[in-house]
Amino acid sequence: MAGGAKSFLADAGYGEQELDANSALMELDKGLRSGKLGEQCEAVVRFPRLFQKYPFPILINSAFLKLADVFRVGNNFLRLCVLKVTQQSEKHLEKILNVDEFVKRVFSVIHSNDPVARAITLRMLGSMASIIPERKNAHHSIRQSLDSHDNVEVEAAIFAAANFSAQSKDFAAGICNKISEMIQGLATPVDLKLKLIPILQHMHHDASLASSSRQLLEQLVTSYPSTKMVIVTLHTFTLLAASSLVDIPKQIQLLLQYLKNDPRKAVKRLAIQDLKLLANKTPHTWNRENIQALCESALHTPYDSLKLGMLSVLSTLSGTIAIKQYFSSAPGTAAASARSFDLVKLAQECCYHNNRGIAAHGVRILTNISASCQEKDLLPLEQDAVFGLEALLVLCSQDDSPGAQATLKITLTCMVKLVMCRPHLSQSVVESLLTQLHSAQDAARILMCHCLAAIAMQLPILADGMLGDLMDLYKLIGRSATDKKQELLVSLATVIFVSSQKTLSLEIKSVIKQQLENASNGWTAYRIARQASRMGNHDMARELYQSLLTQVASEHFYFWLNSLKEFSHAEQCLTGLQEDNYSSALSCIAEALKSYHKGIASLTAASTPLNPLSFQCGFVKLRIDLLQAFSQLVCTCNSLKTSPPPAIATTIAMTSGNDLQRCGRISNQACMKHSMEEFRNLATRYGDLYQSSFDADSATLRNVELQQQSCLLISHAIEALILDPESASFQEYSSNGTAHVEGEYERRMMSVFNHVLEEVESLNRKYAPVSYLASNACLCNAVIALLKVPLSFQRYFFQKLQSTSIKLALSPSPRNPAEPIAVQNNQQLALKVEGVVQHGSKPGLFRKIQSVCLNVSSVLQSKSGQDYKIPIDMTNEMEQRVEPHNDYFSTQFLLNFVMLGTHNITVESSVIDSNGIVWKTGPKTTIFVKSLEDPYSQQVRLQQQQGQPPSQQQQQRTAYSRF
């Protein structure tokens, strides 16, 4: 029923017109007032869509009050609709401003003579428990309804009791004894007891409450040995322990005891399920005895389904700290070999099991042991893991079923992990993958290609050996246009790009293009071109983008593809750079800039209001400015050669009669200083781009960081070689090479960074005053070396997997945005800032918002009238951090406007992720405030201007004159 209601609510509102918030609410209100039941129901179920579209308190408060009215006067079906809307909009409940009024209207139905109406009201109260946890009248009604003779009402009371127990410590403490009496009472039916027991999982608010609940559950599990009661009680036991934390070791022992001694398979399955929950939540609480007991149970059980469950728990534990505790705390570990442990015996026994799932968990355990316990001599285990993985690979690659594909994913993940931590095993793993690739099913081939790409990215030394097999397979792919074939074309092309490393041979290009012409659609060709851009194969990418230009239906898509073609052509121009050939380098950079300027024009035309392509435009503009800065630097270095050295500059100037000759060095020094500042400015701009890319994947961010580091490197080299050789330090740059490197592009960039730093440092050490020719050559060669590494256009340039945005609302706010808000200069303005965090389909995929930082600043735009010399000049500059709750946040600022005139208030938001990193995501909102002189000060000033004495003295004089 719940699922049906959810889809029913989700589908409602289809074809709804775009309206502003007030109009939309009035439209729904009209439906609520209709005399037809169908129209009323339709209006009710459209409210969640309204909340999603306008998620601010002022609308949500009004809407919920209207729904409460419908709940109060409507029939039970309307009440049920309102209940479903409330449950679906749970995260918006805290935005209700008039909570008392809302609860009062809903609560009035609890006194109805209809038990169904009372039951719906109880469920409504339970759904609102997060905003009214301590309402005593609600607590009392729930207690009273638990004694009802109507089953529907009692079940609703149990639902409400569970929700209130989770939110309120007082309610949980008060209801615990009542629940205990009902569960132990002989008059309570068994099915009701089964519904009452789960309430005890919420009794974790303090130690004494948790302890008393645990004692009750211990009594129940022995007093009621029936299967259903034991299952519900044990699961409640586990959830209570997981929340209260202190009893987890006891709970693990209890579950292991039931797993070992209870003969019922249903109870054993429940014990395994709960052990898995505890293994995920608190692996550090598992000691060696617990893991040993689980291994023994798995070794002795005759049932494959139970063995699979136990191995699942053990494979989860094997990837955590628990595995180290198992091996380190073993008695006589020094003498015993790794093979003598029961866990290892179990894993080895299961590696070749006829059940795929059991075999997969077996090899996963061996892989995790090999990866985690690297200090031990585990050569036999490594070999066992490799043989087990190869056997599973052969088995699963021939099967297209979903189960086989899931097992294959586990197998390939283990292969990558094993190769990363034990590189000496990589050759045999890659060979087995390539061998199996020819005979595998298409679905398995795609996954295997992903695995090969991951290995080749980390271990490029293996890549060359793959290329021949991959090309043979690429030629053999059939001409079928099925989705799997298209996916396989993309996956294989990706591995070929990774394997071919620097440049694609003509043969590889022709094979790929031939296959694309024979068996691909436009989308497949675009995906392959995208991968080529990512791997730095810009020549191939340019040809593919060119071929796709005429295959798109939208002009925005045309401009997008055209811009990608121009960018690929620009980067292709830079591949012809050669060391010590500076004139050729300048012409290559000029050609690249020409294409980049064409591309940025197309990219701007491709952007739309809904998709402004801000990251792409920012990244490309920075690349253009970086190329121009490189070009300018090479020109400056070349011009420096024509200037005479300082020692003979004066003599040459006198001989030639040209006084400018003696200033050549000085002017070039100034050019170099300007160039250094330009590179530092570019590094700052790259830093800003990085900070504004909250939704980018880690590879894209690393790419931006590498561009920033290249700018800093060149500015440092200019300073060290030409401007200030003595004070330049190498310490802050030397540690870059030790970081973990991912991907060929980063590897090559880091190699260039290290080479340039070594060159600069050696020049500084060899020649105390560095010769101008040597320093110029070093700088130009550094520029050429950086540009020769083909730029990688990473995923975020093409695809946005995570989407996060913030919507701000300020109050007070003017009706017309251009109108200022009037404030007297002796008063303070209370500015309320509310915000909603909006997510895409995959919230928190790369990083999550921990808090939102709000910065408020005001600037005096124009003074009104004359300057009356008000002595205090106060500027507003404030910052507050707020944590969003259910994606909503709210805070207030008190602002002073002592200076008369129009002030521009800017509110800017940035977010702080769970690692404490600040991201400048925006948005930035502006309002205007007009500061007016207060009436009393105005009156005093006017009197002073007219030369009149103050009004009190005037009154005194008139009083004296009367007498």
PEVENMO-V630514 format. One record per backbone hydrogen bond with DSSP energy under -1.0 kcal/mol. CO is the residue of the C=O (numbers start at 1). NH is the residue of the N-H. If there is no record, write none. Layout:
co = (CO & CO)
nh = (NH & NH)
This chain:
co = (1 & 2 & 3 & 4 & 5 & 6 & 7 & 8 & 11 & 13 & 20 & 21 & 22 & 23 & 24 & 25 & 26 & 27 & 28 & 29 & 36 & 37 & 38 & 39 & 40 & 41 & 44 & 46 & 47 & 48 & 49 & 50 & 56 & 57 & 58 & 59 & 60 & 61 & 62 & 63 & 64 & 65 & 66 & 67 & 68 & 69 & 70 & 75 & 76 & 77 & 78 & 79 & 80 & 81 & 82 & 83 & 84 & 85 & 89 & 90 & 92 & 93 & 97 & 98 & 99 & 100 & 101 & 102 & 103 & 104 & 106 & 107 & 109 & 114 & 115 & 116 & 117 & 118 & 119 & 120 & 121 & 122 & 123 & 124 & 126 & 128 & 128 & 132 & 135 & 136 & 137 & 138 & 139 & 140 & 141 & 142 & 144 & 145 & 150 & 151 & 152 & 153 & 154 & 155 & 156 & 157 & 158 & 159 & 160 & 161 & 162 & 164 & 168 & 169 & 170 & 171 & 172 & 175 & 176 & 177 & 178 & 179 & 180 & 181 & 189 & 190 & 192 & 193 & 196 & 197 & 198 & 199 & 200 & 202 & 206 & 207 & 208 & 209 & 210 & 211 & 212 & 213 & 214 & 215 & 216 & 217 & 218 & 219 & 220 & 226 & 227 & 228 & 229 & 230 & 231 & 232 & 233 & 234 & 235 & 236 & 237 & 238 & 239 & 240 & 241 & 244 & 245 & 247 & 248 & 249 & 250 & 251 & 252 & 253 & 254 & 255 & 256 & 257 & 258 & 264 & 265 & 266 & 267 & 268 & 269 & 270 & 271 & 272 & 273 & 274 & 275 & 276 & 277 & 278 & 282 & 283 & 287 & 288 & 289 & 290 & 291 & 292 & 293 & 294 & 295 & 296 & 297 & 303 & 304 & 305 & 306 & 307 & 308 & 309 & 310 & 311 & 312 & 313 & 314 & 317 & 320 & 321 & 322 & 323 & 324 & 325 & 330 & 332 & 337 & 338 & 341 & 342 & 343 & 344 & 345 & 346 & 347 & 350 & 355 & 356 & 357 & 358 & 359 & 360 & 361 & 362 & 363 & 364 & 365 & 366 & 367 & 368 & 369 & 373 & 376 & 378 & 379 & 380 & 381 & 382 & 383 & 384 & 385 & 386 & 387 & 388 & 389 & 390 & 391 & 392 & 393 & 396 & 397 & 401 & 402 & 403 & 404 & 405 & 406 & 407 & 408 & 409 & 410 & 411 & 412 & 413 & 414 & 415 & 416 & 417 & 418 & 422 & 423 & 425 & 426 & 427 & 428 & 429 & 430 & 431 & 432 & 433 & 436 & 441 & 442 & 443 & 444 & 445 & 446 & 447 & 448 & 449 & 450 & 451 & 452 & 453 & 454 & 455 & 459 & 460 & 463 & 466 & 467 & 468 & 469 & 470 & 471 & 472 & 482 & 483 & 484 & 485 & 486 & 487 & 488 & 489 & 490 & 491 & 492 & 493 & 494 & 495 & 496 & 505 & 506 & 507 & 508 & 509 & 510 & 511 & 512 & 513 & 514 & 515 & 516 & 521 & 522 & 523 & 524 & 525 & 526 & 527 & 528 & 529 & 530 & 531 & 532 & 533 & 536 & 537 & 538 & 539 & 540 & 541 & 542 & 543 & 544 & 548 & 554 & 555 & 556 & 557 & 558 & 559 & 560 & 561 & 562 & 563 & 564 & 565 & 566 & 567 & 568 & 569 & 572 & 574 & 578 & 581 & 582 & 583 & 584 & 585 & 586 & 587 & 588 & 589 & 590 & 591 & 592 & 593 & 594 & 595 & 596 & 597 & 598 & 599 & 600 & 601 & 602 & 611 & 613 & 614 & 615 & 616 & 617 & 618 & 619 & 620 & 621 & 622 & 623 & 624 & 625 & 626 & 627 & 628 & 629 & 630 & 631 & 632 & 633 & 634 & 635 & 636 & 648 & 649 & 650 & 651 & 652 & 653 & 658 & 660 & 663 & 664 & 665 & 666 & 667 & 668 & 669 & 670 & 671 & 672 & 673 & 674 & 675 & 676 & 677 & 678 & 679 & 680 & 681 & 682 & 683 & 684 & 685 & 686 & 687 & 688 & 690 & 693 & 697 & 698 & 699 & 700 & 701 & 702 & 703 & 704 & 705 & 706 & 707 & 708 & 709 & 710 & 711 & 712 & 713 & 714 & 715 & 716 & 717 & 718 & 718 & 719 & 730 & 733 & 735 & 736 & 743 & 744 & 745 & 746 & 747 & 748 & 749 & 750 & 751 & 752 & 753 & 754 & 755 & 756 & 757 & 758 & 759 & 760 & 761 & 762 & 763 & 771 & 772 & 773 & 774 & 775 & 776 & 777 & 778 & 779 & 780 & 781 & 782 & 783 & 784 & 794 & 795 & 795 & 803 & 805 & 807 & 809 & 811 & 816 & 821 & 823 & 824 & 829 & 831 & 832 & 833 & 834 & 835 & 836 & 838 & 842 & 851 & 852 & 853 & 854 & 855 & 856 & 857 & 859 & 862 & 876 & 878 & 880 & 882 & 885 & 887 & 888 & 889 & 891 & 893 & 895 & 901 & 902 & 902 & 903 & 904 & 905 & 906 & 907 & 908 & 909 & 910 & 911 & 912 & 912 & 913 & 917 & 919 & 919 & 923 & 925 & 927 & 928 & 929 & 930 & 931 & 932 & 934 & 935 & 936 & 937 & 938 & 939 & 940 & 941 & 942 & 943 & 950 & 951 & 952 & 953 & 954 & 955 & 956 & 957 & 958)
nh = (5 & 6 & 7 & 8 & 9 & 10 & 11 & 12 & 14 & 16 & 24 & 25 & 26 & 27 & 28 & 29 & 30 & 31 & 32 & 33 & 40 & 41 & 42 & 43 & 44 & 45 & 47 & 50 & 51 & 52 & 53 & 54 & 60 & 61 & 62 & 63 & 64 & 65 & 66 & 67 & 68 & 69 & 70 & 71 & 72 & 73 & 74 & 79 & 80 & 81 & 82 & 83 & 84 & 85 & 86 & 87 & 88 & 89 & 92 & 93 & 95 & 96 & 99 & 102 & 103 & 104 & 105 & 106 & 107 & 108 & 109 & 110 & 112 & 118 & 119 & 120 & 121 & 122 & 123 & 124 & 125 & 126 & 127 & 128 & 129 & 131 & 132 & 135 & 139 & 140 & 141 & 142 & 143 & 144 & 145 & 146 & 147 & 148 & 154 & 155 & 156 & 157 & 158 & 159 & 160 & 161 & 162 & 163 & 164 & 165 & 166 & 168 & 172 & 173 & 174 & 175 & 176 & 179 & 180 & 181 & 182 & 183 & 184 & 185 & 193 & 194 & 196 & 197 & 199 & 200 & 201 & 202 & 203 & 204 & 210 & 211 & 212 & 213 & 214 & 215 & 216 & 217 & 218 & 219 & 220 & 221 & 222 & 223 & 224 & 230 & 231 & 232 & 233 & 234 & 235 & 236 & 237 & 238 & 239 & 240 & 241 & 242 & 243 & 244 & 245 & 246 & 248 & 251 & 252 & 253 & 254 & 255 & 256 & 257 & 258 & 259 & 260 & 261 & 262 & 268 & 269 & 270 & 271 & 272 & 273 & 274 & 275 & 276 & 277 & 278 & 279 & 280 & 281 & 282 & 285 & 286 & 291 & 292 & 293 & 294 & 295 & 296 & 297 & 298 & 299 & 300 & 301 & 307 & 308 & 309 & 310 & 311 & 312 & 313 & 314 & 315 & 316 & 317 & 318 & 320 & 323 & 325 & 326 & 327 & 328 & 329 & 333 & 336 & 340 & 341 & 345 & 346 & 347 & 348 & 349 & 350 & 351 & 353 & 359 & 360 & 361 & 362 & 363 & 364 & 365 & 366 & 367 & 368 & 369 & 370 & 371 & 372 & 373 & 376 & 378 & 382 & 383 & 384 & 385 & 386 & 387 & 388 & 389 & 390 & 391 & 392 & 393 & 394 & 395 & 396 & 397 & 399 & 441 & 405 & 406 & 407 & 408 & 409 & 410 & 411 & 412 & 413 & 414 & 415 & 416 & 417 & 418 & 419 & 420 & 421 & 422 & 425 & 426 & 429 & 430 & 431 & 432 & 433 & 434 & 435 & 436 & 437 & 440 & 445 & 446 & 447 & 448 & 449 & 450 & 451 & 452 & 453 & 454 & 455 & 456 & 457 & 458 & 459 & 462 & 463 & 466 & 470 & 471 & 472 & 473 & 474 & 475 & 476 & 486 & 487 & 488 & 489 & 490 & 491 & 492 & 493 & 494 & 495 & 496 & 497 & 498 & 499 & 500 & 509 & 510 & 511 & 512 & 513 & 514 & 515 & 516 & 517 & 518 & 519 & 520 & 525 & 526 & 527 & 528 & 529 & 530 & 531 & 532 & 533 & 534 & 535 & 537 & 793 & 538 & 541 & 542 & 543 & 544 & 545 & 546 & 547 & 548 & 551 & 558 & 559 & 560 & 561 & 562 & 563 & 564 & 565 & 566 & 567 & 568 & 569 & 570 & 571 & 572 & 573 & 575 & 577 & 581 & 585 & 586 & 587 & 588 & 589 & 590 & 591 & 592 & 593 & 594 & 595 & 596 & 597 & 598 & 599 & 600 & 601 & 602 & 603 & 604 & 605 & 606 & 608 & 617 & 618 & 619 & 620 & 621 & 622 & 623 & 624 & 625 & 626 & 627 & 628 & 629 & 630 & 631 & 632 & 633 & 634 & 635 & 636 & 637 & 638 & 639 & 640 & 652 & 653 & 654 & 655 & 656 & 657 & 661 & 663 & 667 & 668 & 669 & 670 & 671 & 672 & 673 & 674 & 675 & 676 & 677 & 678 & 679 & 680 & 681 & 682 & 683 & 684 & 685 & 686 & 687 & 688 & 689 & 690 & 691 & 692 & 693 & 696 & 701 & 702 & 703 & 704 & 705 & 706 & 707 & 708 & 709 & 710 & 711 & 712 & 713 & 714 & 715 & 716 & 717 & 718 & 719 & 720 & 721 & 722 & 723 & 724 & 734 & 736 & 738 & 739 & 747 & 748 & 749 & 750 & 751 & 752 & 753 & 754 & 755 & 756 & 757 & 758 & 759 & 760 & 761 & 762 & 763 & 764 & 765 & 766 & 767 & 775 & 776 & 777 & 778 & 779 & 780 & 781 & 782 & 783 & 784 & 785 & 786 & 787 & 788 & 797 & 798 & 799 & 840 & 838 & 836 & 834 & 832 & 819 & 930 & 932 & 827 & 895 & 893 & 811 & 891 & 809 & 889 & 807 & 805 & 845 & 912 & 882 & 910 & 880 & 908 & 878 & 906 & 904 & 902 & 858 & 856 & 854 & 852 & 888 & 837 & 885 & 835 & 833 & 831 & 829 & 931 & 861 & 862 & 929 & 859 & 927 & 857 & 925 & 855 & 922 & 853 & 919 & 850 & 851 & 916 & 913 & 911 & 921 & 909 & 907 & 905 & 821 & 903 & 823 & 901 & 825 & 938 & 939 & 940 & 941 & 942 & 943 & 944 & 945 & 946 & 948 & 954 & 955 & 956 & 957 & 958 & 959 & 960 & 961 & 962)
